[in-house]
Amino acid sequence: MAEEAILEPDLPIIDPHHHLWDLRPLIAAFPQPRHSFIETLTHSSYYTFDQLLADARGGHNVVATVYMECGAFYRADAEPAMKPVGEVEFVNGVAAQGASGLYGNFSPCAAIIGHADLQLGDGARPVLEALVQAGNERFRGIRHQGAWDADPDVLGPPFHAPAELYLSDTFREGFRHLGELGLTFDAWLLEPQLGDLLSLARAFPDQPICLDHCGTPLGMGSYHGRLHERFDGWRDMIRQIASCPNVSIKLGGLAMAFCGLPEGGPMAGNSSETLAAMWRPYIETCIEAFGPDRAMFESNYPVDKWGASYNVLWNAFKRLARGASDSEKRALFAGTAASFYGIKDVPA
């Protein structure tokens, strides 16, 4: 399909969720037949600064980004708990490259979200402190993904979070250190698990939390073809989580293979009009529940490359925001991300 014309090309965007990685060794390690999600990554197995720059400079006015942990570039020679510090060191270098001014009005990785194993309990504290130091004032917090499902066809490798991770006493022992250090928390889990996040948010009402990917509605494995029947339950949980003022939400991730919105990929060729119509019930529910000041559009690139090119993805989001006021658009596309992740000196 031919690339679309860019809608509202001057609208400033802070992309609050993308990855950088080289997954080629990881993918080669998985034997055939591969899990279907691993197959989606074979089409975006290498994504570093050059690819990010090309996408961000493809026509939309992306002025800054937030890097999201993905287990990339860990320290090979560190003890297990400290290995994730290597990821933040790497990304801070990319951010410094962008800050050189050679690439125009673009601040890649202006905020960095890393990973620390909160199951270490109080032992997570020195890891968090090392991440803060490695981030050179760009480090903002962590994500400890808790995605789990009893159906192995939903996730497959490399996801291995235990069931009810966010309910664990040891996890919460580590979690409390985030607030003490002034750090944010990104939560990724699946639609059937949303009650776990609700419990966590209520237990730590002063901890800033961002729910990734609209809570990840499922259209894979045993959930295939059941999006419609599960929608009301998803919507009820989104509304309950939104009642916690410490939680914000990312509007995106729906082009992942997990969701089946669309089912085909990679970059299935759907227009932004088609994608906007497909995603509208989820995006509008989230914005209505959280409000523009606690909701932010995200690319989730390159994972969402499965369902849409970068330009088409943001066109779809702009179509979904057409009824919003100018101030609401500024929040949804940049302002909320800037506020949540402490990004300054960008036009948001």
C-alpha positions in Angstrom: 0.0 0.0 0.0 1.3 3.5 -0.8 2.3 5.6 2.1 -0.3 8.1 3.3 0.0 11.9 3.4 0.8 13.1 6.9 -2.1 14.5 8.9 -1.5 17.6 11.0 2.2 17.6 10.3 3.0 20.4 12.7 1.5 18.8 15.8 4.3 18.1 18.3 4.6 14.5 19.3 6.5 12.9 22.2 6.6 9.2 21.5 6.4 7.8 25.0 7.1 4.2 24.3 9.6 2.6 21.9 12.4 0.1 22.1 15.9 -0.2 20.6 17.4 -3.7 20.2 19.2 -6.3 18.2 17.2 -9.5 18.6 18.9 -11.4 15.8 20.9 -13.7 18.2 17.8 -14.2 20.4 15.5 -15.1 17.5 18.1 -17.5 16.0 18.1 -19.4 19.4 14.4 -20.3 19.2 13.9 -23.6 17.4 11.3 -24.1 14.7 8.3 -23.9 14.8 8.4 -20.6 16.6 5.7 -19.1 18.6 3.7 -16.6 16.5 4.8 -13.6 18.5 8.5 -14.5 17.9 7.6 -14.6 14.2 6.4 -11.0 14.4 9.8 -9.9 15.8 11.7 -11.5 12.9 10.4 -8.5 10.8 11.8 -6.0 13.2 14.7 -7.8 14.8 17.2 -4.9 14.5 16.0 -1.5 15.6 18.5 1.1 16.8 19.1 4.8 16.4 19.2 4.9 12.6 15.9 3.1 12.3 14.3 5.3 15.0 15.6 8.4 13.3 14.1 7.4 10.0 10.7 6.7 11.5 10.7 9.9 13.6 11.7 12.0 10.6 9.2 10.3 8.3 6.8 13.3 8.3 5.2 13.6 11.7 6.7 16.2 14.1 8.2 13.8 16.6 10.2 16.1 18.9 11.2 13.6 21.6 10.9 10.0 22.7 10.8 7.8 25.8 12.9 4.7 25.7 11.1 1.6 27.2 13.1 -1.3 28.6 13.1 -4.5 26.5 16.0 -6.6 27.9 18.4 -5.3 25.3 22.2 -4.8 25.6 22.5 -6.1 29.1 26.0 -6.3 30.7 27.5 -9.6 29.9 30.0 -9.6 32.7 27.8 -8.3 35.6 26.1 -10.3 38.3 22.5 -11.1 37.3 20.8 -8.3 39.3 23.0 -5.7 37.7 22.9 -6.8 34.1 20.0 -4.4 33.2 22.3 -1.4 34.0 24.0 -2.1 30.6 20.7 -1.3 28.8 20.5 2.2 30.4 24.2 2.8 29.7 23.6 2.0 26.0 20.4 4.1 25.7 22.0 7.0 27.4 24.6 7.0 24.7 21.9 7.1 22.0 20.3 10.1 23.9 23.7 11.8 23.9 24.0 11.2 20.2 20.6 12.9 19.6 21.5 15.7 21.9 24.5 16.6 19.8 22.3 18.8 17.6 23.3 16.9 14.4 19.7 15.6 13.9 17.7 18.8 14.2 14.8 19.3 16.6 14.7 15.8 17.9 15.5 14.5 21.4 15.6 10.7 21.2 15.4 8.8 24.6 14.9 12.1 26.4 13.6 9.9 29.2 14.8 6.4 29.9 12.8 3.5 31.5 15.0 0.6 32.6 14.4 -2.6 34.4 15.2 -3.9 37.9 13.9 -7.2 39.3 11.6 -6.1 42.1 11.3 -9.7 43.2 14.7 -9.0 44.9 12.7 -7.1 47.5 15.0 -4.8 49.4 17.8 -6.1 47.2 16.3 -4.1 44.3 17.4 -0.8 46.0 21.1 -0.9 44.9 20.1 -1.9 41.4 17.8 1.1 41.2 20.5 3.4 42.5 22.9 2.1 39.8 20.3 2.7 37.1 19.8 6.3 38.3 23.6 6.8 38.1 23.9 5.2 34.6 21.0 7.3 33.3 22.9 10.6 33.6 19.7 12.5 34.7 17.6 10.9 31.9 16.6 7.8 33.9 13.0 8.1 35.1 11.9 4.7 36.3 11.4 1.1 35.5 9.1 -1.4 34.0 8.8 -4.9 35.4 6.4 -6.6 33.1 4.0 -9.0 34.6 2.3 -10.5 31.5 1.2 -14.1 32.1 -1.5 -16.4 30.9 -2.3 -20.0 31.5 -2.5 -20.6 27.7 1.0 -21.0 26.4 -0.2 -19.9 22.9 -0.8 -16.4 24.2 2.7 -15.4 25.1 5.3 -18.2 24.6 9.0 -17.4 25.0 10.7 -15.2 26.0 8.0 -14.1 28.5 8.3 -15.8 31.8 6.7 -13.6 34.5 5.0 -15.7 37.2 1.3 -15.6 37.8 0.1 -12.8 40.1 3.5 -11.1 40.1 2.1 -7.7 41.1 0.3 -9.3 44.1 3.5 -10.8 45.5 4.7 -9.6 48.9 8.4 -9.7 47.8 7.6 -7.8 44.6 5.8 -5.1 46.6 8.8 -5.0 49.0 10.9 -4.0 46.1 8.2 -1.8 44.6 8.1 0.6 47.6 11.7 1.7 46.8 10.5 3.4 43.6 8.5 5.9 45.6 11.4 6.5 48.0 13.7 7.3 45.0 11.1 9.4 43.1 10.8 6.9 40.2 7.9 6.0 37.9 6.6 2.5 37.2 5.4 1.2 33.8 3.1 -1.8 34.0 2.6 -4.3 31.2 0.2 -7.1 31.8 -2.7 -8.7 29.9 -6.4 -7.9 30.0 -7.4 -10.9 32.2 -4.8 -9.6 34.8 -5.9 -6.0 35.1 -7.3 -6.7 38.6 -3.7 -7.3 39.8 -2.7 -3.7 38.7 -5.8 -2.3 40.3 -4.7 -3.9 43.6 -1.2 -2.6 43.2 -2.3 1.0 42.4 -4.6 1.0 45.5 -1.9 -0.3 47.7 0.6 2.4 46.6 -1.7 5.5 46.0 1.2 7.9 45.8 3.3 5.9 43.3 3.1 7.2 39.6 2.1 4.2 37.4 1.5 4.0 33.7 -0.5 1.2 32.3 0.9 0.2 28.9 -0.9 -0.7 25.7 -4.5 0.0 26.8 -4.2 -3.0 29.1 -3.6 -5.4 26.2 -6.9 -6.8 25.1 -6.3 -10.3 23.8 -7.1 -11.9 20.4 -4.6 -14.7 20.4 -4.6 -18.3 21.3 -7.7 -19.3 23.3 -8.8 -15.7 23.1 -9.0 -15.6 19.3 -12.3 -14.3 18.1 -13.4 -13.3 21.6 -12.5 -9.6 21.7 -16.2 -8.6 21.4 -17.4 -10.9 24.2 -14.6 -9.7 26.5 -14.9 -6.0 25.8 -17.3 -5.1 28.6 -15.1 -6.8 31.2 -12.0 -5.0 29.9 -13.9 -1.6 29.9 -15.1 -2.1 33.5 -11.5 -2.8 34.7 -10.2 0.2 32.8 -12.7 2.4 34.5 -11.8 1.0 37.9 -8.1 1.6 37.3 -8.8 5.1 36.1 -10.4 5.8 39.4 -6.9 5.7 40.9 -5.5 9.2 40.3 -1.9 7.9 40.4 -2.4 5.8 37.2 -2.0 7.1 33.6 -2.4 5.1 30.5 -0.7 4.6 27.1 -3.0 4.6 24.1 -1.5 2.1 21.7 -0.1 -1.3 21.5 -3.2 -2.5 19.7 -1.3 -3.3 16.5 0.6 -6.0 18.4 -0.1 -9.6 17.3 -1.4 -10.3 20.8 -4.5 -8.2 20.2 -5.4 -9.2 16.7 -6.2 -5.6 15.7 -5.3 -6.3 12.8 -4.8 -10.0 12.6 -2.5 -9.8 9.6 1.0 -8.6 9.5 3.6 -7.4 9.2 2.5 -3.9 8.3 -0.6 -5.5 7.0 -1.4 -2.6 4.6 -4.5 -1.3 6.5 -5.1 2.4 6.1 -5.2 4.7 9.0 -9.0 5.0 8.5 -9.3 1.2 8.9 -7.1 1.1 12.0 -8.8 4.1 13.6 -12.2 2.4 13.2 -10.8 -0.9 14.6 -9.2 0.8 17.6 -11.9 3.4 18.4 -13.8 1.5 21.1 -10.6 0.9 23.0 -9.0 4.3 22.6 -12.2 6.3 23.3 -12.9 4.2 26.4 -9.4 4.9 27.7 -9.6 8.7 27.0 -13.1 9.0 28.5 -11.9 7.1 31.7 -8.6 8.7 32.2 -9.0 12.1 30.6 -6.4 13.7 28.2 -4.1 14.7 31.1 -3.6 11.1 32.1 -3.5 9.5 28.6 -0.8 9.5 25.9 -0.6 8.1 22.4 2.4 5.7 22.0 4.0 4.0 19.0 5.3 0.9 20.8 7.7 0.6 17.9 9.0 -1.6 16.4 6.6 -4.1 18.0 3.5 -2.4 16.5 5.2 -2.5 13.1 3.3 -5.8 12.9 0.1 -3.9 12.1 1.1 -0.5 10.8 4.0 1.6 9.5 5.1 4.5 11.8 3.4 7.2 9.7 0.1 5.3 9.3 0.1 4.5 13.1 0.3 8.2 14.0 -2.2 9.1 11.3 -4.7 6.7 12.9 -4.1 8.3 16.3 -4.7 11.8 14.8 -8.0 10.6 13.2 -9.0 9.2 16.6 -8.3 12.6 18.2 -10.2 14.7 15.7 -12.9 15.6 18.1 -10.5 16.8 20.8 -9.8 20.5 21.5 -6.3 21.9 20.7 -5.3 21.7 24.4 -6.5 18.1 24.6 -4.5 17.2 21.5 -1.4 18.8 23.0 -1.9 16.7 26.1 -2.6 13.4 24.3 0.3 13.7 21.8 3.0 15.4 24.0 2.0 17.1 27.2 0.9 14.1 29.2 4.1 12.3 28.3 6.3 15.3 29.1 4.6 15.7 32.5 4.7 12.0 33.5 8.3 11.4 32.4 9.7 14.8 33.4 10.7 15.9 29.9 11.5 19.6 29.6 12.7 22.0 27.0 10.6 20.5 24.2 7.6 22.0 22.5 4.8 20.1 24.2 
